[in-house]
Amino acid sequence: MRVGIVGAGAMGGVHTAGWTQTGAEIAGLFDAYEPAAQALAARHGLRAYPSLEALLADVDAVDLCVPTHLHYPLVLEVAAAGKHILCEKPLARTLADGREMMDVVSRAGVKLMVAHVVRFFPEYVQAKEAVDAGRVGQVAVMRFKRNVYQPKKAEGNWFVDFQKSGGMILDLMIHDFDYARWVGGEVTTVFAKSIRTQNPAAASDHGLAILTHASGALTHVEGSWAYPPPTFRTQFEIAGSGGLLLHDSEGTAPITVRRHGAPGESSDVPLPSSPLLEDPYTTEIKAFYDAVRYDKPVPVTAGDGLTALQIALAAIESAQSGRPVHLESLLEVVP
């Protein structure tokens, strides 16, 4: 199996390192910004392709590590070439794009996995397994927090361009929207508030969302781009009729000091750290590799990605309108 990586930014670097731990051969990588492609290729002894077309001619699968607004056109082009696809989350910027991507991939007969990496972090996997085993009884309330600093780039920071990224709600909070649905089942209603939906010029963003599940369970999701670098803190509580699960990524640290503006303390894009021997991004990539290599279903489907996108866009709509958004009419369109 030969794989090509598209995108030489922060995630391209993470994914390239992950692919080196699989049985795949990395044919090379492509980025429209040639200096970035050349730099990443040099670090790993790879070829930097001059065009996407040249890369597609040499590979069986493509890993898309590009900005959100580029997922739609690139998935269509890669699928048309008959290549399997690992696509960074979120699946797309709009529901219409996401649905068309699913249709095109299905017609092309290729696999598409959406890289919702939280599903591969061991603490989240273990919590899901505990719920499935009935260790907390009937799930009633879940709470998730994901507090980080705003992604930063010297120029062209697409993360803060709402039309390209969907802002903090779509780029960051979607992690926990997807996980909440994975654990608690389908979501029927979303109510949300955030700083930038009320004040787009605000220096930072912080959001809160309440999800109502078809089961009657409630999920509280907090997301933030308001913390100083290099903060990346996650927490969750899953409470049910028979018990409680707790996680805090910094629970063992007696005190932590972080300062705004401290140089050299963080990468441009907030990335969670892991003390494990295998990075969860590598675990995710291995799962995709196995699905393609052995023709198995991908663990995070395009349908999963589209549903997470629906929830995130509903949260944005709710934050903008001040009213809850009901998803019942949308659920049946997702396979």
HUVEN-V963748 format. One record per residue. N is the residue number from 1. RES is the residue in one letter. SS is DSSP state (~ for helix, > for strand, _ for the rest). D_CENTER is the distance of its C-alpha to the mean C-alpha in Angstrom with 1 decimal. Layout:
BEGIN
((N	RES	SS	D_CENTER) (N	RES	SS	D_CENTER))
END
This chain:
BEGIN
((1	M	_	24.5) (2	R	>	23.7) (3	V	>	20.3) (4	G	>	19.7) (5	I	>	16.9) (6	V	>	16.4) (7	G	_	15.4) (8	A	_	17.0) (9	G	_	15.2) (10	A	~	13.5) (11	M	~	10.7) (12	G	~	13.6) (13	G	~	15.6) (14	V	~	13.4) (15	H	~	12.9) (16	T	~	16.6) (17	A	~	17.6) (18	G	~	15.8) (19	W	~	17.6) (20	T	_	20.9) (21	Q	_	20.7) (22	T	_	20.9) (23	G	_	23.9) (24	A	_	22.7) (25	E	>	24.5) (26	I	>	22.5) (27	A	>	24.5) (28	G	>	23.1) (29	L	>	20.8) (30	F	>	21.0) (31	D	_	20.1) (32	A	_	22.0) (33	Y	_	22.9) (34	E	~	25.2) (35	P	~	25.8) (36	A	~	22.1) (37	A	~	22.3) (38	Q	~	25.7) (39	A	~	24.7) (40	L	~	21.8) (41	A	~	24.0) (42	A	~	26.8) (43	R	~	25.0) (44	H	~	24.4) (45	G	_	27.5) (46	L	_	25.8) (47	R	_	26.8) (48	A	>	25.4) (49	Y	_	25.9) (50	P	_	27.6) (51	S	_	25.8) (52	L	~	23.1) (53	E	~	26.0) (54	A	~	27.5) (55	L	~	24.4) (56	L	~	24.0) (57	A	_	27.6) (58	D	_	27.0) (59	V	_	24.0) (60	D	_	23.0) (61	A	>	19.2) (62	V	>	16.9) (63	D	>	13.6) (64	L	>	12.1) (65	C	_	10.8) (66	V	_	12.0) (67	P	_	11.6) (68	T	~	10.2) (69	H	~	13.8) (70	L	~	14.6) (71	H	~	12.5) (72	Y	~	15.2) (73	P	~	18.3) (74	L	~	17.1) (75	V	~	16.0) (76	L	~	19.4) (77	E	~	21.2) (78	V	~	19.8) (79	A	~	20.4) (80	A	~	23.9) (81	A	_	24.6) (82	G	_	23.9) (83	K	_	21.2) (84	H	>	18.4) (85	I	>	14.8) (86	L	>	11.6) (87	C	>	9.2) (88	E	>	6.0) (89	K	_	3.7) (90	P	_	5.5) (91	L	_	8.4) (92	A	_	10.9) (93	R	_	12.6) (94	T	_	15.1) (95	L	~	16.0) (96	A	~	18.9) (97	D	~	16.9) (98	G	~	14.5) (99	R	~	17.7) (100	E	~	19.5) (101	M	~	16.8) (102	M	~	17.2) (103	D	~	21.0) (104	V	~	21.3) (105	V	~	19.4) (106	S	~	21.6) (107	R	~	24.7) (108	A	~	24.0) (109	G	_	23.7) (110	V	_	20.7) (111	K	_	17.7) (112	L	>	14.1) (113	M	>	11.2) (114	V	>	7.6) (115	A	>	5.6) (116	H	_	4.2) (117	V	~	6.0) (118	V	~	7.6) (119	R	~	9.7) (120	F	~	11.3) (121	F	_	12.4) (122	P	~	16.1) (123	E	~	16.7) (124	Y	~	14.2) (125	V	~	15.6) (126	Q	~	19.1) (127	A	~	18.7) (128	K	~	17.7) (129	E	~	20.6) (130	A	~	22.9) (131	V	~	22.3) (132	D	~	22.8) (133	A	_	26.0) (134	G	_	27.3) (135	R	_	27.5) (136	V	_	26.7) (137	G	_	28.5) (138	Q	_	27.3) (139	V	>	24.1) (140	A	>	25.2) (141	V	>	22.9) (142	M	>	19.5) (143	R	>	18.4) (144	F	>	15.1) (145	K	>	15.0) (146	R	>	12.5) (147	N	>	14.9) (148	V	>	14.4) (149	Y	_	16.2) (150	Q	_	15.5) (151	P	_	14.3) (152	K	_	17.6) (153	K	_	19.1) (154	A	_	22.8) (155	E	_	22.7) (156	G	_	20.7) (157	N	_	17.9) (158	W	~	15.8) (159	F	~	13.4) (160	V	~	16.4) (161	D	_	17.5) (162	F	~	16.6) (163	Q	~	17.5) (164	K	~	15.1) (165	S	~	11.9) (166	G	_	12.8) (167	G	~	13.2) (168	M	~	11.9) (169	I	~	11.5) (170	L	~	9.2) (171	D	~	7.2) (172	L	~	7.4) (173	M	~	9.0) (174	I	~	6.8) (175	H	~	5.5) (176	D	~	9.2) (177	F	~	10.2) (178	D	~	8.7) (179	Y	~	10.4) (180	A	~	13.4) (181	R	~	14.0) (182	W	~	13.8) (183	V	~	16.4) (184	G	~	18.4) (185	G	_	18.5) (186	E	_	18.4) (187	V	>	18.2) (188	T	>	21.2) (189	T	>	21.3) (190	V	>	19.2) (191	F	>	20.9) (192	A	>	19.4) (193	K	>	20.7) (194	S	>	19.5) (195	I	~	21.5) (196	R	~	20.6) (197	T	~	21.1) (198	Q	~	24.6) (199	N	_	25.1) (200	P	_	23.0) (201	A	_	25.0) (202	A	_	24.1) (203	A	_	23.4) (204	S	_	20.3) (205	D	_	18.2) (206	H	>	17.9) (207	G	>	17.0) (208	L	>	18.0) (209	A	>	17.4) (210	I	>	19.4) (211	L	>	18.4) (212	T	>	21.3) (213	H	>	20.9) (214	A	_	23.4) (215	S	_	24.8) (216	G	_	25.8) (217	A	_	23.4) (218	L	>	21.8) (219	T	>	18.5) (220	H	>	18.4) (221	V	>	15.2) (222	E	>	15.7) (223	G	>	13.5) (224	S	>	15.1) (225	W	_	15.4) (226	A	_	19.0) (227	Y	_	19.5) (228	P	_	21.3) (229	P	_	19.9) (230	P	_	19.1) (231	T	_	18.0) (232	F	>	14.8) (233	R	>	15.9) (234	T	>	14.5) (235	Q	>	16.8) (236	F	>	17.3) (237	E	>	20.4) (238	I	>	20.9) (239	A	>	24.5) (240	G	>	26.6) (241	S	_	30.2) (242	G	_	30.7) (243	G	>	28.7) (244	L	>	26.0) (245	L	>	23.0) (246	L	>	22.1) (247	H	>	19.7) (248	D	>	19.7) (249	S	_	18.2) (250	E	_	21.3) (251	G	_	23.8) (252	T	_	26.1) (253	A	_	26.5) (254	P	_	29.8) (255	I	_	29.1) (256	T	_	26.7) (257	V	_	27.6) (258	R	_	25.4) (259	R	_	26.8) (260	H	_	25.6) (261	G	_	26.5) (262	A	_	27.1) (263	P	_	26.9) (264	G	_	25.2) (265	E	_	23.3) (266	S	_	19.7) (267	S	_	17.5) (268	D	_	16.6) (269	V	_	12.9) (270	P	_	12.2) (271	L	_	11.1) (272	P	_	12.0) (273	S	_	15.2) (274	S	_	16.5) (275	P	_	20.2) (276	L	_	19.9) (277	L	_	21.6) (278	E	_	18.6) (279	D	_	15.3) (280	P	~	12.4) (281	Y	~	10.8) (282	T	~	14.2) (283	T	~	14.3) (284	E	~	11.3) (285	I	~	13.1) (286	K	~	16.4) (287	A	~	15.3) (288	F	~	14.7) (289	Y	~	17.9) (290	D	~	19.8) (291	A	~	18.9) (292	V	~	20.2) (293	R	~	23.0) (294	Y	_	24.4) (295	D	_	23.5) (296	K	_	21.6) (297	P	_	19.0) (298	V	_	15.4) (299	P	_	13.8) (300	V	_	10.9) (301	T	_	12.7) (302	A	~	12.5) (303	G	~	14.1) (304	D	~	11.4) (305	G	~	9.0) (306	L	~	11.9) (307	T	~	12.8) (308	A	~	9.6) (309	L	~	10.2) (310	Q	~	13.8) (311	I	~	13.4) (312	A	~	11.6) (313	L	~	14.3) (314	A	~	16.9) (315	A	~	16.1) (316	I	~	16.6) (317	E	~	19.8) (318	S	~	21.0) (319	A	~	20.7) (320	Q	~	22.6) (321	S	~	25.2) (322	G	_	25.7) (323	R	_	25.9) (324	P	_	23.9) (325	V	>	22.3) (326	H	>	23.1) (327	L	_	20.9) (328	E	~	23.6) (329	S	~	24.5) (330	L	~	21.0) (331	L	~	20.4) (332	E	_	23.0) (333	V	_	21.5) (334	V	_	18.5) (335	P	_	19.7))
END
